[in-house]
Amino acid sequence: MGGRLGFFPKPYKDEDLRSLIFRYHLRSGNKNFKQSKVDLFNVSSHKNIYFPCNYDYFNSKLPDESKIKLEELLNDNTFFPLFKPFITTNKYNVLLKSIREDKGNKKLNLGNLFGMKQDRIISDKLRYCPQCIYEDDKNYGEVYARRMHQIEFFNDCYIHGSQLISQCPQCKAALSISNQTKLISIPYCFNGHRISDNTIGIQEMNKNKMIKQELFEHFYKLLNSKPKINRENFLVKITNHLGAKGYTDNNGKFKRIKLLRDLFQKHSIVELKDVGLTKEYIKSPDVFVHLFSKEKIPDIRLYIILIMFLEVDIEDLSTKPLDIEHSLSSLIKKELEVSFQQTSATRESDGSSQSLKKSKINWIDYDKELCLRVEAAFSHLYNLNSSKQIKKWSVISTLSSTDESRIRRNLDKLPLTKDVFKKQVETIKDFQIRKLPFVIKKQEDKGLRNITFKSICYELPLYQNCSKEVREYIIKELHKRGYGG
């Protein structure tokens, strides 16, 4: 087995494990990649790996200053965080044991995790951003591969907006070869052509691009925010959301046809196909069986599309305590229900009118009371500084089931309440302005040095067609923060 390694490179931000292993290989002086695999994992194999194997051996070989905790390595340098929410606690523990002890991840079925052919979500070819290549060479003296560039359906750099490449633009030579055992380490292809740092400017964002962007943002959140979700908890909460939206009946039976009909109304076949999901594939009963099975690993793209469709924040599905916005939203609902019950009880005891629980409703009095509850709900949501646009249904979902039903069916009988919705619903312009600090912080967290209006548009296509007034506001805010704008 030999002694400890003399060195091991420090991972760069978002570095793919395959890139990290290859950087060790370059520095090791080994004549072939197979020897480097033996050094690191005591495994005789020519293939590079997505996940560490025989980790306990690997960790014992690292110098003290290069020790990496398994959780840190999995979370920061592999795609494991994408799949963790969709596997049971028991399977997760089995996989961890396999990663720690097995020579080759015998129990880690990469075909099931990554998908094959149509439902594959990780690119089978390593991809790079030309501008990242240029900047990495300038900053670090070498080039590395990023995880976020390997998401199959998203072809642009999440930092610069440049089109990702897997081959030299000049000679078409691959930038990684032989099972990712040879990667570029300098801004040149293997035939000696320099890879230009020219970037592709942002084009007009159509709806297809926007669904890609939103889907990618959920993938980014899974890979980087590390919400503590497990399969069991995930299934319970997503089922509850489906029930709240009317996609299960009173017996808990799933209304698949109704969900598919509404899903296809919201997202066109072209949009879904653009992220690799055909209509035939989505309609397959087996696909939905996998979505709600504890044992099968579902198509993660489709699961995220479902989460987007239900308008659920993925972190709300976490096993950790619900975030402040979700908690207060639930509290608002309880407060309003109590208010509704107290008001109804008072009206019954005073005998001023018939009970709201009876079939005959005094719509004028009810409207006066309801508009106050709606105003309070709007006020609470604005005070929470919600990260989503505050729409009509954002408020309705916080009300009691009675209020919600009457608004849906009889809003024309509630002119005061209708007027509150008209005045309080957040416009696109107001949302764009309120959302700006979130977007700027997100780009700062990515390490973007100069945030511009162009990069803001790429981060959130919502700004692509914003008004001149909003554009000027954004540029002014960026100047205040010391950016070029």
C-alpha positions as semicolon CSV with decimal commas, in nm:
position;residue;x (nm);y (nm);z (nm)
1;M;0,000;0,000;0,000
2;G;0,290;0,235;0,062
3;G;0,295;0,555;0,264
4;R;0,105;0,876;0,226
5;L;0,098;1,081;-0,090
6;G;0,338;1,371;-0,102
7;F;0,062;1,609;-0,217
8;F;-0,292;1,639;-0,343
9;P;-0,426;1,951;-0,522
10;K;-0,671;2,179;-0,344
11;P;-1,011;2,177;-0,521
12;Y;-1,117;2,490;-0,702
13;K;-1,469;2,628;-0,663
14;D;-1,725;2,397;-0,829
15;E;-1,446;2,175;-0,969
16;D;-1,563;1,844;-1,112
17;L;-1,398;1,550;-0,933
18;R;-1,269;1,420;-1,269
19;S;-1,080;1,745;-1,316
20;L;-0,937;1,728;-0,962
21;I;-0,813;1,371;-1,015
22;F;-0,658;1,466;-1,349
23;R;-0,473;1,759;-1,191
24;Y;-0,321;1,513;-0,945
25;H;-0,222;1,289;-1,235
26;L;-0,044;1,576;-1,413
27;R;0,160;1,662;-1,103
28;S;0,233;1,301;-1,007
29;G;0,468;1,228;-1,294
30;N;0,294;0,894;-1,353
31;K;0,327;0,769;-1,710
32;N;-0,033;0,649;-1,728
33;F;-0,362;0,738;-1,564
34;K;-0,405;0,384;-1,434
35;Q;-0,112;0,430;-1,196
36;S;-0,266;0,750;-1,059
37;K;-0,589;0,560;-0,986
38;V;-0,384;0,301;-0,795
39;D;-0,210;0,580;-0,599
40;L;-0,537;0,745;-0,499
41;F;-0,791;0,464;-0,465
42;N;-0,596;0,138;-0,484
43;V;-0,801;0,064;-0,795
44;S;-0,652;-0,060;-1,121
45;S;-0,862;0,112;-1,386
46;H;-0,805;0,338;-1,686
47;K;-1,135;0,526;-1,635
48;N;-1,183;0,858;-1,460
49;I;-1,465;0,866;-1,204
50;Y;-1,768;1,082;-1,122
51;F;-1,767;0,979;-0,754
52;P;-1,484;0,878;-0,521
53;C;-1,443;0,506;-0,459
54;N;-1,260;0,328;-0,178
55;Y;-1,272;0,666;0,000
56;D;-1,136;0,539;0,334
57;Y;-0,820;0,424;0,157
58;F;-0,800;0,752;-0,038
59;N;-0,838;0,961;0,279
60;S;-0,569;0,759;0,459
61;K;-0,324;0,839;0,179
62;L;-0,376;1,217;0,182
63;P;-0,130;1,447;0,358
64;D;-0,277;1,612;0,669
65;E;-0,297;1,951;0,498
66;S;-0,491;1,800;0,206
67;K;-0,752;1,599;0,400
68;I;-1,104;1,630;0,255
69;K;-1,413;1,518;0,442
70;L;-1,629;1,282;0,240
71;E;-1,939;1,499;0,276
72;E;-1,743;1,804;0,160
73;L;-1,599;1,619;-0,140
74;L;-1,939;1,482;-0,243
75;N;-2,119;1,814;-0,197
76;D;-1,862;2,041;-0,359
77;N;-1,703;1,831;-0,632
78;T;-1,953;1,567;-0,745
79;F;-2,312;1,553;-0,868
80;F;-2,425;1,365;-0,559
81;P;-2,631;1,659;-0,419
82;L;-2,851;1,639;-0,731
83;F;-2,953;1,283;-0,653
84;K;-2,955;1,277;-0,274
85;P;-3,310;1,422;-0,238
86;F;-3,445;1,147;-0,461
87;I;-3,307;0,842;-0,280
88;T;-3,427;0,693;0,047
89;T;-3,227;0,727;0,368
90;N;-3,154;0,354;0,355
91;K;-3,024;0,370;-0,002
92;Y;-2,821;0,681;0,081
93;N;-2,648;0,494;0,364
94;V;-2,581;0,197;0,133
95;L;-2,429;0,427;-0,127
96;L;-2,209;0,598;0,130
97;K;-2,085;0,261;0,254
98;S;-2,010;0,162;-0,105
99;I;-1,821;0,487;-0,167
100;R;-1,617;0,436;0,149
101;E;-1,526;0,072;0,103
102;D;-1,585;-0,055;-0,251
103;K;-1,333;-0,046;-0,533
104;G;-1,544;0,087;-0,814
105;N;-1,882;0,186;-0,666
106;K;-2,041;-0,153;-0,730
107;K;-2,366;-0,045;-0,565
108;L;-2,360;0,308;-0,711
109;N;-2,558;0,256;-1,030
110;L;-2,451;0,552;-1,239
111;G;-2,684;0,452;-1,522
112;N;-2,983;0,490;-1,291
113;L;-2,852;0,813;-1,142
114;F;-2,740;0,994;-1,455
115;G;-2,996;0,843;-1,687
116;M;-2,921;0,691;-2,022
117;K;-2,989;0,829;-2,370
118;Q;-3,304;1,043;-2,358
119;D;-3,324;1,096;-1,983
120;R;-2,952;1,159;-1,927
121;I;-2,893;1,479;-1,729
122;I;-2,512;1,486;-1,705
123;S;-2,323;1,541;-2,031
124;D;-2,115;1,242;-2,139
125;K;-1,852;1,486;-2,273
126;L;-1,674;1,733;-2,049
127;R;-1,765;2,087;-2,147
128;Y;-1,593;2,420;-2,092
129;C;-1,670;2,790;-2,119
130;P;-1,412;2,970;-2,340
131;Q;-1,409;3,274;-2,110
132;C;-1,372;3,060;-1,797
133;I;-1,075;2,891;-1,968
134;Y;-0,917;3,231;-2,030
135;E;-0,983;3,358;-1,676
136;D;-0,870;3,035;-1,503
137;D;-0,544;3,036;-1,695
138;K;-0,491;3,402;-1,602
139;N;-0,584;3,358;-1,233
140;Y;-0,450;3,010;-1,155
141;G;-0,211;2,926;-1,435
142;E;-0,420;2,624;-1,532
143;V;-0,765;2,526;-1,660
144;Y;-1,022;2,312;-1,478
145;A;-1,367;2,165;-1,547
146;R;-1,672;2,291;-1,356
147;R;-1,965;2,074;-1,247
148;M;-2,228;2,328;-1,347
149;H;-2,107;2,319;-1,707
150;Q;-2,193;1,951;-1,734
151;I;-2,574;1,980;-1,701
152;E;-2,687;1,817;-2,027
153;F;-2,979;2,043;-2,123
154;F;-2,810;2,379;-2,049
155;N;-2,556;2,480;-2,310
156;D;-2,442;2,821;-2,182
157;C;-2,202;2,922;-1,905
158;Y;-2,394;3,022;-1,592
159;I;-2,132;3,292;-1,521
160;H;-2,062;3,452;-1,860
161;G;-2,344;3,337;-2,089
162;S;-2,091;3,195;-2,337
163;Q;-2,181;2,882;-2,532
164;L;-2,015;2,578;-2,376
165;I;-1,779;2,373;-2,591
166;S;-1,656;2,012;-2,577
167;Q;-1,426;2,035;-2,878
168;C;-1,181;2,279;-3,030
169;P;-1,364;2,544;-3,238
170;Q;-1,090;2,525;-3,501
171;C;-1,001;2,158;-3,553
172;K;-1,297;1,995;-3,374
173;A;-1,065;1,785;-3,156
174;A;-1,229;1,673;-2,828
175;L;-1,119;1,863;-2,515
176;S;-1,132;1,542;-2,309
177;I;-1,054;1,193;-2,433
178;S;-1,046;0,829;-2,327
179;N;-1,309;0,827;-2,049
180;Q;-1,199;1,171;-1,925
181;T;-0,848;1,045;-1,844
182;K;-0,697;1,326;-2,048
183;L;-0,831;1,679;-2,005
184;I;-0,706;2,015;-2,119
185;S;-0,500;2,196;-1,852
186;I;-0,401;2,502;-2,057
187;P;-0,606;2,716;-2,300
188;Y;-0,502;2,505;-2,600
189;C;-0,652;2,196;-2,758
190;F;-0,442;1,881;-2,794
191;N;-0,347;1,991;-3,148
192;G;-0,207;2,320;-3,022
193;H;-0,486;2,559;-3,122
194;R;-0,554;2,837;-2,872
195;I;-0,912;2,843;-2,747
196;S;-1,046;3,194;-2,791
197;D;-1,208;3,373;-2,498
198;N;-1,463;3,536;-2,727
199;T;-1,807;3,506;-2,574
200;I;-2,144;3,481;-2,740
201;G;-2,360;3,776;-2,651
202;I;-2,700;3,734;-2,493
203;Q;-2,964;3,671;-2,753
204;E;-3,331;3,745;-2,718
205;M;-3,472;3,521;-2,448
206;N;-3,773;3,329;-2,572
207;K;-4,002;3,125;-2,349
208;N;-3,805;2,806;-2,417
209;K;-3,490;2,975;-2,289
210;M;-3,671;3,092;-1,977
211;I;-3,789;2,743;-1,878
212;K;-3,431;2,621;-1,928
213;Q;-3,304;2,901;-1,709
214;E;-3,557;2,832;-1,433
215;L;-3,486;2,458;-1,445
216;F;-3,112;2,525;-1,432
217;E;-3,158;2,756;-1,130
218;H;-3,321;2,467;-0,940
219;F;-3,030;2,240;-1,034
220;Y;-2,790;2,512;-0,919
221;K;-2,973;2,541;-0,588
222;L;-2,958;2,165;-0,533
223;L;-2,586;2,154;-0,606
224;N;-2,490;2,463;-0,407
225;S;-2,734;2,539;-0,126
226;K;-2,732;2,180;0,006
227;P;-3,093;2,164;0,133
228;K;-3,131;1,867;0,369
229;I;-3,392;1,663;0,186
230;N;-3,452;1,291;0,185
231;R;-3,680;1,085;-0,038
232;E;-3,935;0,995;0,227
233;N;-3,986;1,355;0,337
234;F;-3,984;1,473;-0,023
235;L;-4,265;1,236;-0,124
236;V;-4,490;1,331;0,167
237;K;-4,457;1,703;0,106
238;I;-4,488;1,693;-0,273
239;T;-4,799;1,474;-0,235
240;N;-4,946;1,733;0,004
241;H;-4,884;2,008;-0,252
242;L;-5,052;1,799;-0,523
243;G;-5,353;1,753;-0,295
244;A;-5,372;2,126;-0,220
245;K;-5,377;2,198;-0,594
246;G;-5,657;1,946;-0,656
247;Y;-5,452;1,669;-0,817
248;T;-5,557;1,399;-0,572
249;D;-5,911;1,300;-0,482
250;N;-6,062;1,255;-0,134
251;N;-5,918;0,904;-0,118
252;G;-5,570;1,027;-0,202
253;K;-5,577;0,882;-0,554
254;F;-5,348;1,068;-0,794
255;K;-5,521;1,249;-1,087
256;R;-5,246;1,194;-1,343
257;I;-5,450;1,286;-1,653
258;K;-5,564;1,616;-1,501
259;L;-5,209;1,703;-1,399
260;L;-5,070;1,624;-1,743
261;R;-5,341;1,831;-1,912
262;D;-5,263;2,134;-1,695
263;L;-4,887;2,080;-1,727
264;F;-4,907;2,079;-2,108
265;Q;-5,120;2,395;-2,095
266;K;-4,854;2,578;-1,894
267;H;-4,551;2,442;-2,080
268;S;-4,571;2,371;-2,452
269;I;-4,442;2,049;-2,608
270;V;-4,162;2,254;-2,769
271;E;-4,053;2,397;-2,433
272;L;-4,041;2,057;-2,265
273;K;-3,865;1,897;-2,559
274;D;-3,601;2,170;-2,537
275;V;-3,497;2,031;-2,197
276;G;-3,507;1,673;-2,323
277;L;-3,862;1,576;-2,223
278;T;-4,091;1,457;-2,504
279;K;-4,468;1,435;-2,466
280;E;-4,462;1,059;-2,515
281;Y;-4,197;1,019;-2,246
282;I;-4,385;1,233;-1,993
283;K;-4,715;1,055;-2,060
284;S;-4,561;0,714;-2,000
285;P;-4,721;0,567;-1,683
286;D;-4,385;0,417;-1,581
287;V;-4,230;0,764;-1,565
288;F;-4,485;0,883;-1,309
289;V;-4,458;0,557;-1,117
290;H;-4,090;0,636;-1,075
291;L;-4,173;0,990;-0,960
292;F;-4,365;0,859;-0,659
293;S;-4,181;0,534;-0,592
294;K;-3,946;0,513;-0,295
295;E;-3,725;0,258;-0,466
296;K;-3,697;0,393;-0,819
297;I;-3,486;0,700;-0,892
298;P;-3,703;0,943;-1,092
299;D;-3,612;1,162;-1,384
300;I;-3,486;1,464;-1,191
301;R;-3,565;1,709;-1,472
302;L;-3,930;1,603;-1,471
303;Y;-3,944;1,617;-1,092
304;I;-3,811;1,973;-1,094
305;I;-4,057;2,068;-1,371
306;L;-4,332;1,934;-1,144
307;I;-4,199;2,143;-0,853
308;M;-4,193;2,450;-1,079
309;F;-4,546;2,375;-1,198
310;L;-4,671;2,351;-0,838
311;E;-4,485;2,678;-0,759
312;V;-4,294;2,517;-0,473
313;D;-3,954;2,636;-0,352
314;I;-3,734;2,329;-0,336
315;E;-3,597;2,438;0,001
316;D;-3,952;2,427;0,140
317;L;-3,934;2,051;0,086
318;S;-3,633;2,022;0,315
319;T;-3,628;1,826;0,638
320;K;-3,484;2,132;0,810
321;P;-3,725;2,381;0,975
322;L;-3,928;2,568;0,717
323;D;-3,783;2,902;0,617
324;I;-3,924;3,221;0,766
325;E;-4,134;3,303;0,462
326;H;-4,305;2,963;0,459
327;S;-4,354;2,963;0,836
328;L;-4,504;3,310;0,846
329;S;-4,720;3,235;0,544
330;S;-4,868;2,939;0,734
331;L;-4,908;3,162;1,039
332;I;-5,093;3,421;0,832
333;K;-5,335;3,155;0,716
334;K;-5,403;3,044;1,072
335;E;-5,450;3,402;1,191
336;L;-5,691;3,477;0,909
337;E;-5,887;3,158;0,975
338;V;-5,917;3,255;1,342
339;S;-6,023;3,605;1,239
340;F;-6,285;3,462;1,006
341;Q;-6,422;3,228;1,275
342;Q;-6,432;3,503;1,540
343;T;-6,610;3,742;1,304
344;S;-6,863;3,475;1,209
345;A;-6,925;3,386;1,574
346;T;-6,979;3,753;1,662
347;R;-7,225;3,799;1,378
348;E;-7,416;3,488;1,490
349;S;-7,435;3,597;1,853
350;D;-7,540;3,950;1,762
351;G;-7,808;3,819;1,534
352;S;-7,718;4,099;1,293
353;S;-7,741;3,866;0,994
354;Q;-7,753;3,501;0,913
355;S;-7,439;3,295;0,977
356;L;-7,187;3,278;0,696
357;K;-7,193;2,904;0,742
358;K;-7,554;2,899;0,621
359;S;-7,645;2,890;0,258
360;K;-7,770;3,250;0,255
361;I;-7,479;3,492;0,260
362;N;-7,484;3,866;0,316
363;W;-7,229;3,940;0,042
364;I;-7,198;4,309;0,129
365;D;-7,095;4,246;0,490
366;Y;-6,885;3,949;0,395
367;D;-6,701;4,158;0,132
368;K;-6,619;4,425;0,395
369;E;-6,464;4,163;0,623
370;L;-6,286;3,969;0,350
371;C;-6,117;4,273;0,196
372;L;-5,953;4,343;0,534
373;R;-5,820;3,988;0,551
374;V;-5,688;4,014;0,196
375;E;-5,520;4,347;0,272
376;A;-5,356;4,193;0,578
377;A;-5,232;3,897;0,373
378;F;-5,080;4,128;0,110
379;S;-4,916;4,335;0,383
380;H;-4,759;4,028;0,542
381;L;-4,623;3,898;0,211
382;Y;-4,468;4,234;0,119
383;N;-4,312;4,261;0,466
384;L;-4,159;3,916;0,415
385;N;-3,991;4,044;0,097
386;S;-4,093;3,730;-0,089
387;S;-3,845;3,613;-0,354
388;K;-4,139;3,547;-0,588
389;Q;-4,377;3,789;-0,755
390;I;-4,674;3,852;-0,527
391;K;-4,970;3,756;-0,741
392;K;-5,338;3,710;-0,677
393;W;-5,301;3,339;-0,602
394;S;-5,003;3,402;-0,373
395;V;-5,250;3,568;-0,136
396;I;-5,547;3,342;-0,197
397;S;-5,340;3,039;-0,096
398;T;-5,292;3,191;0,252
399;L;-5,664;3,234;0,313
400;S;-5,908;2,985;0,461
401;S;-6,058;2,726;0,230
402;T;-6,396;2,902;0,261
403;D;-6,253;3,239;0,158
404;E;-6,056;3,078;-0,124
405;S;-6,362;2,899;-0,262
406;R;-6,580;3,210;-0,255
407;I;-6,316;3,425;-0,423
408;R;-6,272;3,169;-0,700
409;R;-6,647;3,135;-0,765
410;N;-6,798;3,471;-0,667
411;L;-6,537;3,746;-0,700
412;D;-6,782;3,962;-0,895
413;K;-7,001;3,969;-0,581
414;L;-6,703;4,105;-0,382
415;P;-6,619;4,447;-0,532
416;L;-6,416;4,571;-0,233
417;T;-6,204;4,257;-0,229
418;K;-6,168;4,269;-0,607
419;D;-6,042;4,627;-0,580
420;V;-5,780;4,525;-0,321
421;F;-5,646;4,261;-0,559
422;K;-5,636;4,514;-0,843
423;K;-5,434;4,763;-0,635
424;Q;-5,211;4,527;-0,436
425;V;-5,104;4,262;-0,688
426;E;-4,738;4,323;-0,772
427;T;-4,669;4,442;-1,126
428;I;-4,380;4,304;-1,331
429;K;-4,204;4,640;-1,303
430;D;-4,234;4,651;-0,924
431;F;-4,125;4,288;-0,897
432;Q;-3,821;4,348;-1,119
433;I;-3,712;4,634;-0,894
434;R;-3,776;4,444;-0,570
435;K;-3,605;4,129;-0,705
436;L;-3,286;4,312;-0,806
437;P;-3,096;4,275;-0,474
438;F;-3,158;3,897;-0,484
439;V;-3,015;3,874;-0,837
440;I;-2,711;4,093;-0,760
441;K;-2,631;3,886;-0,450
442;K;-2,661;3,564;-0,650
443;Q;-2,406;3,691;-0,902
444;E;-2,176;3,810;-0,623
445;D;-2,197;3,462;-0,466
446;K;-2,087;3,317;-0,799
447;G;-1,776;3,535;-0,784
448;L;-1,865;3,760;-1,079
449;R;-1,625;4,053;-1,072
450;N;-1,820;4,305;-1,276
451;I;-2,196;4,278;-1,267
452;T;-2,364;4,448;-1,559
453;F;-2,715;4,492;-1,695
454;K;-2,624;4,224;-1,950
455;S;-2,525;3,972;-1,682
456;I;-2,841;4,056;-1,484
457;C;-3,050;3,974;-1,792
458;Y;-2,874;3,645;-1,834
459;E;-2,914;3,555;-1,468
460;L;-3,289;3,617;-1,486
461;P;-3,447;3,645;-1,835
462;L;-3,734;3,831;-1,669
463;Y;-3,525;4,148;-1,717
464;Q;-3,464;4,087;-2,089
465;N;-3,767;4,287;-2,203
466;C;-3,789;4,526;-1,909
467;S;-3,892;4,887;-1,956
468;K;-3,643;5,169;-2,011
469;E;-3,725;5,294;-1,662
470;V;-3,634;4,961;-1,500
471;R;-3,317;4,934;-1,709
472;E;-3,203;5,280;-1,596
473;Y;-3,284;5,189;-1,235
474;I;-3,073;4,871;-1,258
475;I;-2,774;5,052;-1,407
476;K;-2,800;5,322;-1,141
477;E;-2,809;5,062;-0,863
478;L;-2,507;4,881;-1,007
479;H;-2,311;5,207;-1,019
480;K;-2,396;5,270;-0,654
481;R;-2,245;4,931;-0,569
482;G;-1,928;5,001;-0,763
483;Y;-2,003;4,797;-1,076
484;G;-1,973;4,912;-1,435
485;G;-2,341;4,863;-1,507
